[in-house]
Amino acid sequence: MENIIRFTQADLTRYTSQRSGEIKFGERILTLTNDATVFEDIAASEAEFVLFGIPEDIGVRANYGRPGTSLAWETTLKNIVNLQHNKFCKGGRLLILGQLNVTDAMHQAALADAATKEGRKQLSGLIEKIDKDVSHIVCQIVKAGKTPIIIGGGHNNAYGNIKGTALAKGKPINAINFDALTDFMMLDGRHSGNGFSYAFEEGFLKNYFVFGLHENYASKGIMESVKKHTERIKFNTYEQIAIRKEKSFSEEKEKALEFIREDFFGIEIDLNAVLNTASSTMTPSGFSVEKTRQFVHYFGKNHNAAYLHICEGAPNFGDEHNPQLTGKLIACLVTDFIKSKEIKSL
């Protein structure tokens, strides 16, 4: 079997809180039964979407960040299976594949010191192994004719998502990144800040749009790098849209879609860009949850939207009295994406 810890029917039963008079998502969501034919079974499934988790924070550690993104998958599962199965969104449209087995990698990462050259090298090597697994799994899901929904983990996993989709489609793809940062840092060893630059350099990423870049955190070096590729990399800033009102949120969505819509594209959502959301680098100034949900719906309804990736959520940095909020938000974004596919494509 692939390097996957498969989500089973027993897991569904354990996570789902059944209640008389209600039908929960967990009572209708699909799972796989045969380890040996996992991707053949996905292709034969009636589900349109395949949910897959990457419970790691190794990429974040390698980028000098705070660990915690490994916890988002678990809380997401608990929330998704307990949504209501109803006329607005039906659980049978979703198959939960399971999670990447990163247990050993996480143990090794906990012993590595990112402040040292050797520690960063070790972390980068672990991420490269995860890259291979993620790209392979995403590739096989897309080849099976399904749409992957990937829950991270750090934003380092954008690389595997892009590569896997490009390999399945047989050509480079585009990406729209809802993010406070470009994640287009130097190619100095893999981490959460350079997934897009590696995918771009290796020919898997064609056009790239960064939506809502925070001006205060856009380094001169990265902006110079982006400037070298103005035909293929475009961006707007959060300050242009939300602070100075030089650009409108709606019009910028249209411009971004125009830039990527001619080819298959991935939708990347970094929760660090969402106001007061528990994430690896929480922001006190960012787009609202409502704007984020509108964003997912708008791009998701285009027929070339090939996958959704939600990353950088870190429930351990949230309200200790409401630890489920991060998972609840991710569940909303997942169902917004699923619902968007019921709308006639743009």
C-alpha positions as CSV (number, residue, x, y, z in Angstrom):
1,M,0.0,0.0,0.0
2,E,1.0,3.6,-0.4
3,N,2.4,5.6,2.5
4,I,-1.1,6.3,3.8
5,I,-2.9,5.7,7.0
6,R,-6.3,4.9,5.6
7,F,-9.4,6.4,7.2
8,T,-11.8,3.5,7.8
9,Q,-15.5,3.1,8.5
10,A,-14.6,2.4,12.1
11,D,-13.0,5.8,12.2
12,L,-16.1,7.4,10.8
13,T,-18.2,5.8,13.5
14,R,-15.8,6.8,16.2
15,Y,-15.7,10.5,15.2
16,T,-19.4,10.9,14.2
17,S,-21.8,12.0,17.0
18,Q,-25.1,10.6,15.8
19,R,-28.3,12.2,16.9
20,S,-31.9,11.2,16.5
21,G,-33.7,13.1,13.7
22,E,-30.4,14.1,12.1
23,I,-28.2,12.7,9.4
24,K,-24.5,13.7,9.8
25,F,-21.9,13.8,7.1
26,G,-20.1,10.9,8.7
27,E,-23.1,8.7,8.1
28,R,-22.8,9.3,4.3
29,I,-19.1,10.0,3.7
30,L,-17.4,7.3,1.7
31,T,-14.2,5.4,2.8
32,L,-12.1,2.7,1.1
33,T,-12.1,-1.0,2.1
34,N,-9.1,-2.5,0.2
35,D,-5.6,-1.4,0.9
36,A,-4.2,-3.2,-2.2
37,T,-6.4,-1.3,-4.7
38,V,-6.7,2.1,-3.1
39,F,-6.6,4.2,-6.3
40,E,-8.6,1.8,-8.4
41,D,-11.3,2.0,-5.7
42,I,-11.1,5.8,-5.7
43,A,-11.7,5.8,-9.5
44,A,-14.7,3.5,-9.1
45,S,-16.1,5.6,-6.2
46,E,-19.2,7.8,-6.7
47,A,-17.5,10.5,-4.7
48,E,-16.3,13.6,-6.7
49,F,-13.9,14.8,-4.0
50,V,-11.1,13.0,-2.1
51,L,-10.1,14.4,1.3
52,F,-6.5,13.8,2.3
53,G,-4.5,15.0,5.3
54,I,-0.8,15.8,5.8
55,P,-0.4,16.2,9.6
56,E,3.1,17.7,9.8
57,D,4.9,20.9,10.8
58,I,8.3,20.0,9.5
59,G,8.3,22.6,6.8
60,V,7.3,25.3,9.2
61,R,10.1,24.3,11.6
62,A,12.6,24.4,8.8
63,N,11.4,28.0,8.0
64,Y,12.0,29.0,11.7
65,G,8.3,28.9,12.5
66,R,6.3,27.6,15.4
67,P,5.2,23.9,15.3
68,G,1.5,23.2,15.5
69,T,0.2,22.8,11.9
70,S,0.4,19.0,12.4
71,L,-2.8,19.3,14.5
72,A,-5.1,20.8,11.9
73,W,-6.0,17.5,10.3
74,E,-7.4,15.9,13.4
75,T,-9.7,18.8,14.3
76,T,-10.8,19.1,10.7
77,L,-12.0,15.5,10.6
78,K,-14.0,15.9,13.8
79,N,-15.8,18.9,12.4
80,I,-16.4,17.6,8.9
81,V,-18.0,14.3,9.9
82,N,-20.4,16.1,12.2
83,L,-21.8,18.5,9.6
84,Q,-25.4,18.0,8.6
85,H,-26.0,15.9,5.5
86,N,-28.8,17.9,3.8
87,K,-30.0,19.4,0.5
88,F,-27.3,22.1,0.7
89,C,-24.4,19.6,0.8
90,K,-24.4,15.9,0.8
91,G,-21.8,13.8,2.5
92,G,-21.7,11.2,-0.3
93,R,-19.9,13.6,-2.6
94,L,-16.8,13.2,-0.4
95,L,-14.4,10.3,0.2
96,I,-12.0,10.5,3.1
97,L,-8.8,8.7,2.0
98,G,-6.8,9.2,5.2
99,Q,-3.5,10.8,6.1
100,L,0.1,10.7,5.0
101,N,2.1,8.5,7.4
102,V,4.6,11.1,8.7
103,T,5.0,9.5,12.2
104,D,8.7,8.7,11.8
105,A,9.5,12.0,10.0
106,M,7.9,14.0,12.8
107,H,9.9,12.1,15.4
108,Q,13.1,12.8,13.5
109,A,12.1,16.5,13.1
110,A,11.6,16.9,16.8
111,L,15.3,16.1,17.3
112,A,16.6,18.5,14.6
113,D,17.6,22.0,15.5
114,A,16.6,24.4,12.7
115,A,19.0,27.0,14.1
116,T,21.9,25.0,12.9
117,K,23.0,24.2,9.3
118,E,22.9,20.5,9.9
119,G,19.5,20.7,11.5
120,R,18.1,22.6,8.6
121,K,19.6,20.1,6.2
122,Q,17.9,17.2,8.1
123,L,14.6,19.0,8.1
124,S,14.9,19.7,4.4
125,G,15.6,16.1,3.6
126,L,12.5,15.0,5.5
127,I,10.4,17.5,3.6
128,E,11.8,16.2,0.3
129,K,10.6,12.7,1.2
130,I,7.2,14.1,2.1
131,D,7.2,16.0,-1.3
132,K,7.5,12.7,-3.1
133,D,4.7,11.0,-1.3
134,V,2.3,14.0,-1.6
135,S,3.0,14.5,-5.3
136,H,2.4,10.7,-6.0
137,I,-0.8,10.6,-4.0
138,V,-2.2,13.8,-5.5
139,C,-1.2,12.6,-9.0
140,Q,-3.1,9.3,-8.5
141,I,-6.2,11.0,-7.2
142,V,-6.3,13.4,-10.2
143,K,-5.7,10.5,-12.6
144,A,-8.6,8.7,-11.0
145,G,-10.8,11.6,-12.2
146,K,-11.4,13.1,-8.7
147,T,-10.7,16.4,-7.2
148,P,-8.2,16.4,-4.2
149,I,-8.9,18.4,-1.1
150,I,-5.7,18.5,0.9
151,I,-5.5,19.6,4.5
152,G,-2.0,20.5,5.8
153,G,0.4,20.8,7.4
154,G,2.6,23.6,6.3
155,H,2.6,25.5,3.0
156,N,5.6,23.4,1.9
157,N,3.0,20.9,0.6
158,A,2.0,23.3,-2.2
159,Y,5.0,21.9,-4.1
160,G,3.7,18.3,-4.0
161,N,0.1,19.4,-4.8
162,I,1.3,21.3,-7.9
163,K,3.8,18.7,-9.1
164,G,1.3,15.8,-8.6
165,T,-1.5,17.7,-10.5
166,A,0.9,18.7,-13.3
167,L,2.1,15.1,-13.7
168,A,-1.5,13.8,-13.8
169,K,-2.5,16.5,-16.4
170,G,0.7,16.0,-18.4
171,K,1.6,19.7,-18.4
172,P,2.4,22.6,-16.0
173,I,-0.5,24.0,-14.0
174,N,-1.3,27.5,-12.6
175,A,-1.9,28.4,-9.0
176,I,-3.8,31.1,-7.0
177,N,-2.4,31.6,-3.5
178,F,-4.5,33.4,-0.9
179,D,-1.6,34.3,1.4
180,A,0.1,37.1,3.3
181,L,3.4,35.9,1.8
182,T,4.6,34.8,-1.6
183,D,6.3,31.6,-0.4
184,F,8.7,32.2,-3.3
185,M,11.9,32.2,-1.3
186,M,15.3,31.1,-2.4
187,L,16.0,27.5,-3.4
188,D,18.2,26.9,-0.4
189,G,16.6,23.6,0.8
190,R,13.0,22.8,1.2
191,H,10.8,24.5,3.8
192,S,7.3,26.1,4.0
193,G,8.5,29.3,2.4
194,N,9.6,28.1,-1.0
195,G,7.1,25.5,-2.3
196,F,6.1,27.7,-5.2
197,S,9.6,28.8,-6.2
198,Y,10.7,25.1,-6.4
199,A,7.6,24.2,-8.4
200,F,8.2,27.2,-10.7
201,E,11.9,26.4,-11.1
202,E,11.3,22.7,-11.9
203,G,8.6,23.5,-14.5
204,F,5.5,22.3,-12.8
205,L,4.1,25.8,-12.1
206,K,3.2,28.0,-15.0
207,N,1.3,31.1,-14.0
208,Y,1.2,32.1,-10.3
209,F,-1.0,34.7,-8.6
210,V,-0.5,35.8,-5.0
211,F,-3.7,37.3,-3.6
212,G,-3.4,39.7,-0.6
213,L,0.3,39.9,-0.1
214,H,1.2,41.9,3.1
215,E,3.5,44.7,2.1
216,N,5.2,44.8,5.5
217,Y,6.5,41.3,5.0
218,A,7.5,41.3,1.3
219,S,11.3,41.3,1.3
220,K,13.3,43.2,-1.3
221,G,14.9,40.0,-2.5
222,I,11.7,38.2,-3.1
223,M,10.1,41.1,-4.8
224,E,13.1,41.4,-7.1
225,S,12.8,37.7,-7.9
226,V,9.0,38.1,-8.7
227,K,9.8,41.1,-10.9
228,K,12.0,39.0,-13.1
229,H,9.0,36.9,-14.1
230,T,6.2,39.5,-14.4
231,E,4.6,37.7,-17.4
232,R,4.1,34.6,-15.2
233,I,3.9,35.9,-11.6
234,K,1.4,38.6,-10.5
235,F,0.1,39.8,-7.2
236,N,-1.9,42.3,-5.4
237,T,-1.5,43.4,-1.8
238,Y,-3.8,43.4,1.2
239,E,-3.2,47.1,1.8
240,Q,-4.2,48.0,-1.8
241,I,-7.5,46.2,-1.3
242,A,-8.5,46.5,2.4
243,I,-6.6,49.6,3.7
244,R,-6.1,52.1,0.9
245,K,-9.0,50.9,-1.1
246,E,-7.1,51.4,-4.4
247,K,-8.4,48.1,-5.6
248,S,-11.7,46.2,-4.9
249,F,-11.8,42.6,-3.7
250,S,-14.3,41.6,-6.4
251,E,-12.4,43.2,-9.3
252,E,-9.2,41.7,-8.1
253,K,-10.7,38.2,-8.0
254,E,-11.8,38.7,-11.6
255,K,-8.3,39.8,-12.7
256,A,-6.7,36.9,-10.9
257,L,-9.0,34.4,-12.5
258,E,-8.3,35.9,-15.9
259,F,-4.6,35.3,-15.3
260,I,-5.0,31.6,-14.4
261,R,-8.2,30.3,-15.9
262,E,-7.0,29.1,-19.3
263,D,-5.2,26.1,-17.7
264,F,-5.9,23.8,-14.7
265,F,-5.1,25.6,-11.5
266,G,-4.7,24.8,-7.8
267,I,-6.4,26.9,-5.0
268,E,-4.0,27.4,-2.1
269,I,-5.4,28.9,1.1
270,D,-3.0,29.9,3.8
271,L,-4.8,30.5,7.1
272,N,-2.1,32.9,8.1
273,A,-3.9,35.4,5.9
274,V,-7.2,35.1,7.7
275,L,-7.9,37.6,10.5
276,N,-7.3,36.2,14.1
277,T,-7.3,32.6,12.9
278,A,-5.2,30.1,14.8
279,S,-2.3,29.5,12.5
280,S,1.5,29.3,12.5
281,T,1.9,33.1,12.2
282,M,-1.4,34.5,13.2
283,T,-2.3,38.0,11.9
284,P,-4.3,40.8,13.7
285,S,-4.9,42.4,10.3
286,G,-6.1,40.2,7.4
287,F,-9.1,39.2,5.3
288,S,-12.2,38.1,7.2
289,V,-13.5,34.6,7.3
290,E,-16.4,35.7,5.0
291,K,-14.0,37.1,2.4
292,T,-12.0,33.9,2.6
293,R,-15.1,31.7,2.0
294,Q,-16.2,33.9,-0.9
295,F,-12.7,33.5,-2.4
296,V,-12.9,29.7,-2.2
297,H,-16.4,29.7,-3.7
298,Y,-15.5,32.1,-6.5
299,F,-12.4,30.2,-7.8
300,G,-13.8,26.8,-7.0
301,K,-16.7,27.1,-9.4
302,N,-14.4,27.5,-12.3
303,H,-14.1,24.2,-14.3
304,N,-10.3,24.4,-14.3
305,A,-10.0,24.4,-10.5
306,A,-8.1,21.2,-10.0
307,Y,-7.6,21.0,-6.2
308,L,-8.0,22.8,-2.9
309,H,-5.3,23.0,-0.3
310,I,-5.9,24.5,3.1
311,C,-2.7,24.9,5.2
312,E,-0.9,26.5,8.1
313,G,-3.8,26.0,10.6
314,A,-2.5,25.5,14.1
315,P,-5.3,24.9,16.6
316,N,-2.9,25.0,19.6
317,F,-2.5,28.8,19.1
318,G,-6.3,29.4,19.3
319,D,-8.8,30.0,22.0
320,E,-8.2,27.3,24.7
321,H,-11.9,27.3,25.5
322,N,-12.8,26.8,21.8
323,P,-10.1,24.5,20.4
324,Q,-12.5,23.3,17.6
325,L,-12.7,26.7,15.8
326,T,-9.8,26.0,13.4
327,G,-11.3,22.7,12.3
328,K,-14.7,24.4,12.0
329,L,-13.4,27.0,9.7
330,I,-11.6,24.5,7.6
331,A,-14.8,22.4,7.3
332,C,-16.6,25.5,6.1
333,L,-14.0,26.1,3.4
334,V,-14.2,22.5,2.3
335,T,-17.9,22.5,2.0
336,D,-17.8,25.9,0.2
337,F,-15.5,24.3,-2.4
338,I,-17.8,21.3,-2.7
339,K,-20.9,23.5,-3.1
340,S,-19.2,25.7,-5.7
341,K,-19.0,22.7,-8.0
342,E,-22.8,22.7,-8.2
343,I,-22.8,26.1,-9.7
344,K,-22.4,26.4,-13.5
345,S,-18.7,26.9,-14.3
346,L,-17.5,30.3,-15.4
